[in-house]
Amino acid sequence: MESSITTSITVHSKFLPEDCKIACPEGTTILDAAQGNDIPVETVCSGKGTCGTCRVLVRNTQVPIPNAHDRRRLSDQQLAHGWRLACQHPVSEDAIYTHPVGVRPIRVVESSGLGKIRLDPEVQKIYVKPAPATLHNQTADWSRIQDELAAVAGDIDPTLEALQNLAELGESVDDGVTVVIAGNQIVSVEAGNTTERMFGMAFDIGTTTVVGALMDLVTGDEIAVASGLNDQHVYGGDVISRMSVTMRGSEWVDRLTEAVRSTITTIINDCLARTSVAAHEVYELTFVGNTVMEHLLLGIDPSRISYSPFVPTIVDPVSATAGELGLPVLSSANVWVAPNVASYVGGDIVALMLSTNLGRRDGNVVAIDVGTNGEIVLQKGKNLFATAAPAGPAFEGAEITQGMRAASGAIERVHVSNGSVDIDVIDNAEPLGICGSGLVDAVAELLRIGLIAPSGRLLTADEAKDIDPGLAERIVPDETGGAFILHESKDQPEQAIHLHAQDIRQLQLAKGSIRCGVNVLMQHAGLNVEDLDEIILAGAFGSYIDPGGAIAIGLVPDVGPDAIKAVGNAAGHGSRMCLLSLTSRVRAIDLPAQVDYVELSAVEDFQEEFAIAMGFPNPI
Amino acid sequence: MESSITTSITVHSKFLPEDCKIACPEGTTILDAAQGNDIPVETVCSGKGTCGTCRVLVRNTQVPIPNAHDRRRLSDQQLAHGWRLACQHPVSEDAIYTHPVGVRPIRVVESSGLGKIRLDPEVQKIYVKPAPATLHNQTADWSRIQDELAAVAGDIDPTLEALQNLAELGESVDDGVTVVIAGNQIVSVEAGNTTERMFGMAFDIGTTTVVGALMDLVTGDEIAVASGLNDQHVYGGDVISRMSVTMRGSEWVDRLTEAVRSTITTIINDCLARTSVAAHEVYELTFVGNTVMEHLLLGIDPSRISYSPFVPTIVDPVSATAGELGLPVLSSANVWVAPNVASYVGGDIVALMLSTNLGRRDGNVVAIDVGTNGEIVLQKGKNLFATAAPAGPAFEGAEITQGMRAASGAIERVHVSNGSVDIDVIDNAEPLGICGSGLVDAVAELLRIGLIAPSGRLLTADEAKDIDPGLAERIVPDETGGAFILHESKDQPEQAIHLHAQDIRQLQLAKGSIRCGVNVLMQHAGLNVEDLDEIILAGAFGSYIDPGGAIAIGLVPDVGPDAIKAVGNAAGHGSRMCLLSLTSRVRAIDLPAQVDYVELSAVEDFQEEFAIAMGFPNPI
């Protein structure tokens, strides 16, 4: 029989800078001891070890072995210096714990587009006033600043640029300086107290479009956003053609790298020009993109991704400096590039998983980033599965006879009823072509009416007469198996817009590829359609597609339109989260290891699965 | 009475990669346990904790708290990863210890000019052969390399350039690669096994002359050496005039920085052109220089050093990359800039202390780097004192009426006997002027003969007649108080070389400044002349001066010529030691804190001391 009597031993310790002595029962965590005595050691996660806010400097005792939480939330320098998370270790007898003061507390804020977010950026500013220099204290400027910093932030090395900044301040150093910490280094030193001004930029590097947002790291607000066509577009529309260029030689890698960096430079300059933020006040840049885009951003040749066994050079997150990438912000600014899952499931998908909270949502969820390369993530309970499906450019309107990008003049919506066709054109302009969403709509409508058979065949005018004589007149023969007139101008018959049988085939290939990926993942996870609770559509095109149309053409399993959610630029949101919140960034770093990547080309009955996925569902 | 019976507890552990289980008495160090069982854990210092060679990765037990030796010899990453020095910790029950294999053992080698040196460079090369990539193992190249590295070198991050190198290797990665580690980062990845080729360069950045040596880090040999005039010379001859330029504005700092970097670039290219070493095979550069030169090398404005209270921006060692400094070697190559003691006792003096083993020599020693700025270090037992004395350019032959640098045509030696004057001229050329050593000799000889009074006054021809009528004829009047003809050409009387009374005064000021520094340090340390065992003269000029002459003019206390030792470019030697030997580098880092810096301008009776030091000793 176990005794229920416990002997409580009391341990004594001291907290600085309060110089407060406390006594507590043995085994009490440092955090609990502090909070029980009104010592303001900050915490956000309430002692779970995940927020990293409650760090204390342990002195006058053996520093406890760092555990996994310490290692994740504290830098190597901090660990070596004796910093530990107060929530993870019990109080030691006679120990002295120093907790940071003057460091911005973590707050939960409402950020544009992201909803509530925990604001704990990697970037920190600390104002220090060093002991003044005299003939009897000729201690170097940096040493005097370091003496002050040690108590609040541990032992952090300055970059060369930060030392150069410091020297430029001259004797005004004695009046106080603000040190800027990012990426475990002091990246800048500024005159006076500038702790209220702190900025960063979050980027989503798409194969087609690059988007950058200038964020206020003090408030969490978006200050400016700009986007531009990726200057790499002249080298081809998709990652495969870009890689075929890089295989010509390393100077071609350089050209593609310079192209995307030039796009980013334009976006940075655009954002700065519209605000009062100076280039040297941008201390960190976060980037998400597919694996090929991230390689090229970093000047790393991605060629090896294009041929079997499709191996990337790196999937880990990469840190660099803005100077190394030639970007026009503070040269020492930390550049953080998101980790990738695999060659064809990149940092943009990690960012998507982060911003849609995949792995922690309720139920079974499929998330699809619909684009030239379709990436699919399946959440089954807490398990994540991912694959990539090469959809081709049909969803972008390319390789469609009269296709175009979703720009002014593109048919973006198609409604067919009772012999007539209604179209919506972007900017209400004279129709010039059809974009991806218009293509999906057109095919979905013609399937519903029955003018397209589930096999994908466009009926002839003759066959169609019985179904709808008015519409049948719009079916005209062509060399590919017929075409359907979506729009005709009586004055200028050469400006008619046709949906060709060949275009339907292209859409079948594109949607078949993605649907095949969805099916393979569901089989892999042992899920049937009725087990699915939710489908998330992301990406520029995915967010714009009509849920009914997506189901009608069989792009996604029929979970009913209400269970389909468009989330917009989920990758871009994830990039912002990584910039604003170290908690989010740590989750992004952890995510790839939690994902079971399924290589479609290694699936045994892939051809068969693909053939099935290409067919259209029977209309109801 | 204490019992002499001890109960020995046995602990069990395992060593990898041998997979050898061992049992030893509790308390046995990991190193002793390994060596007692023929497990080849390397050590150089035989377990004193100073060499860092015996590192092991601790697994399957609590990793012991790192002690001061661990912290000094292991990187923060290694500590966090669980590496510890085997000689510093006892074996734990059930622990698994992995020791590095394939890492070059530390050897003691004979290196050109440095004598015996412990060869343990910061740069290391490790050859790894990763598991091959297949469709069923699409692990990223970097991750597969990291898996192999972890066992031998711990967890080390690659630079962006190293990742770019890796990507360029393509599928040949599977055939094995050599990773290059420097400055706690992987700075390059090379195809195949290149562990036998490893290079670095050691520089001494003088105000006047820059010297660089290309060193083989595998053998410790010097491969090439080159030197050049510091391109900053157009901005003035000494650090004070250089700083007066930097005070014009930051673009002037940039100009001076570019000037010295351009000199270094020329030296690098010169060394590489004369050898088969490629630029990308130079993995580390070490630099020593005075505090102003080091600031300017790094692009850090040194202006603040020039005015009271004479504070430098940084005295700590600085690490950067060759790319940041725009130097034409591997862009990620580690740049290590030596620590300084104070504003006027720089990294070159730290290097001098290192290469002359100051602080560990026998007896009481004065070391002087004679130059425009004279730096003086006094060793009293194990204590070190240092100061700086602004000597002015007389020793360089500048501000002497017919002075010149020690180049072709300079009178470098002067012997006076029985009415005649013998001179040695560099290159046996027609004499064009007098350089520093010639000036010291001339004054020393005339003092000995009695033509110069101990006060420094040159006798008139009339006064000199009684001493040596032949020499008296060489004394001619001039507006400064007379001149002595060192050389005359009967054909071209305008080419005569005179020693003017004014030149004697300049030499008095220069030597008085240095001697005053020596005297102040000796008083500070409580030493008399008879307590001194040795005087070390270093620097281009200091090494060339005649010991007898140095005593005769009173530049140094009269310890007898045999106790004066010229050590040549001691700073350059120290720079090489820091490149070849981490042990030396660690000592260089520790040295500044051991030096008691004495600021001459803060000495109370400085004027009086200086006046005394200016006088010449009475000739014996």
Interface residues (C-beta under 8 A of the other chain):
Chain A: Q62 V63 I65 P66 R71 S75 D76 Q77 L79 A80 A133 T134 L135 H136 N137 Q138 T139 A140 D141 W142 S143 D157 L160 L163 Q164 L166 A167 E168 G170 E171 S250 H295 L298 G299 I300 D301 P302 S303 R304 S308 P309 F310 V311 P312 T313 I314 V315 D316 V318 S319 A320 G323 E324 N340 A342 S343 Y597 E599 S601 A602
Chain B: Q62 V63 I65 P66 R71 S75 D76 Q77 L79 A80 A133 T134 L135 H136 N137 Q138 T139 A140 D141 W142 S143 D157 L160 L163 Q164 L166 A167 E168 G170 E171 S250 H295 L298 G299 I300 D301 P302 S303 R304 S308 P309 F310 V311 P312 T313 I314 V315 D316 V318 S319 A320 G323 E324 A342 S343 Y597 E599 S601 A602
